[in-house]
């Protein structure tokens, strides 16, 4: 069964952007539910058209670039942020037959590379804004995202070792017996924390840190450029959830239900978990975040690699 | 049961009080001893002696003495001064001692009308800094040797000293206001921060620190409050709090409102404290007028004040957790606060600013069913507090963000004029409701919660424990509410008693005058002081025998608390500063008045 590539790309893009827009509303409703209030419930059934209303509003806002900003970079930054997230989806297999490049033999490395690029979106935004709050946000983003990239890369190595491949499709197929969350529970936890830090969401939303920095790196952004950051953040949440589902929860595999639904269910549940994290946790301080990364997560992920390697060696045939 | 021992005026003059110390050691320096209505010993000291006298009072071994308040009285238009020494501007120092039981001292210094100046006491008490700036700003008193005397409440471009009697008090006394472009530029320029002015160094010849303008509009400064930060990376080298954006001239308004019609203004000073602000004001007026408030009114007052303490502390709790990034608790706590407001609305008819207290009592009796309403709430809140304990106080990240952050010692707290939960978080079991029980606090049982480290976490701990104690007090009020009138039967109460107005012309005339002009309060000075939500709140009133106050001094707790921010935030990170600001529990209206 082959699906034409342009159709796959088109559908993936449409679903992703739609999902990110939907999430802007869904998160607020969910937070409202957990915080004993309603959230946006006026536009459309249950308020679902709120996302559309927001989109219209944000599109019609004056597209303002502060006179003190570095124009070119200022415009480029949100595009980088959005682009890297969308490109990463290229290698995520929704099912065995439905993916843009799920079989890419360096799939996982590609994702990591794209995330590395994504840092530029935030850092350049903070730099180009030429404002102190944005600069502080950008500085935090650089330190946080680069550090957490290290643990993210190390944490997935266990999966790669077990699956014997960087291809996302092969990784999912390798989980047909047992989901990797069981043998790789340590790696999964580290990956998840690093994922939260990569998407800079509470509790690791220090680059934005509204209580401290106003809006952090995107303080000076308005209109659709701000909208891009906003959507890229939600697309990032979906991406990390999709990656978690793919790498640790067996991807599209599951009994009874059709594979795309399984993939959607797993990803959706993880997105809700991300939102619950935001509802529940306060934000650590910058140095505490760094200490957590380098003093706890780094040794843990190294331990994970060593243990996985040792066990694989012991069970190696011959 | 903890037995409260109310201090009697006689105790104040016992040996080793500050008053005794001053009168014994510096007899030649004393110009006069002023008898006061409020039993706070008051001595007049000449300008050239005052620094010595105050320095002796604050010796290292007796350092548990706080500069509680420092203010000025413009005496130039006052007629009823009694035997007080001649003075155009009187400096008033109010000292408070924690070492002894029930010891306060007011030191007054007469100053001439022409270029009034006095020695600074910033070398004795660091919190004198802002108070002296305020005295310069509002009265034009120069303090010799002050490190940086500047306008603190009015804009730097202001002309004149607003609290002087010859300064206009109303917009109608002025030509219409206009703002030209040049003027606007000048005003903008005046707000520019000049680090050199504050004695801040450059990092080195080629590099400079980053100066970050936090506020006046910033999500975490709880109102309009600016802090200029000198930063090295994210670490705070120095901080300069800039206040005055919320200054509304509450003290000046006091001189233009009748004794009665000023009550609603007080509500808006600590706008989270509601009737808690009426309390010291009406207490001071009642002391001046010699009104005895009936027991039922006393207990209604205490009950409402404690309900407002709960409401205010809930806001503190919620915003504090939000300041360290926790999104949800604030919604739960505001929901609970709404339940407090339901009770307050049922009793007073208003939510945040009920202005329910009256000179001589309260506005009206309690409505039918009030007790059931409160009892439901009393049963409801403790369970919720237990949940919040789990959600906020036992949260690892919250602890990491607040423990050991923004700590000050007991000695520092007293040197900087800290009162209320911030003082008790340093381990001093000291509460004005216990130390000098006003209203009916002597009949109520409650504990004084304390903590030991004086950091952000401990300040939250004390606040939460106080909510529980307030619940206990409210329950006792509900159980023991006495019967009887809710208003004193006294001609100076407002609205005046009218039962007999239709029977004799004398009462009718008094009623008419007191309603139309307001009551004439006998001349004199008195203060009312309470343990408000955020610390000690004191109204110092002077009547010159008129229908309006001659001078209304509002000593608010938040003012000195903010002054302390640089001390406890140096070397911390920006995120720590946010936690510190959150844990101080201030309201900008309470700072700027």
Interface residues (C-beta under 8 A of the other chain):
Chain A: X31 X34 X35 X36 X37 X132 X133 X136 X139 X140 X202 X203 X205 X209 X210 X211 X212 X213 X214 X278 X279 X280 X281 X282 X283 X284 X285 X286 X287 X288
Chain B: X210 X212 X213 X218 X219 X220 X233 X234 X321 X322 X323 X324 X325 X326 X327 X328 X331 X332 X335 X391 X395 X397 X398 X400 X401 X573 X574 X575 X576 X578
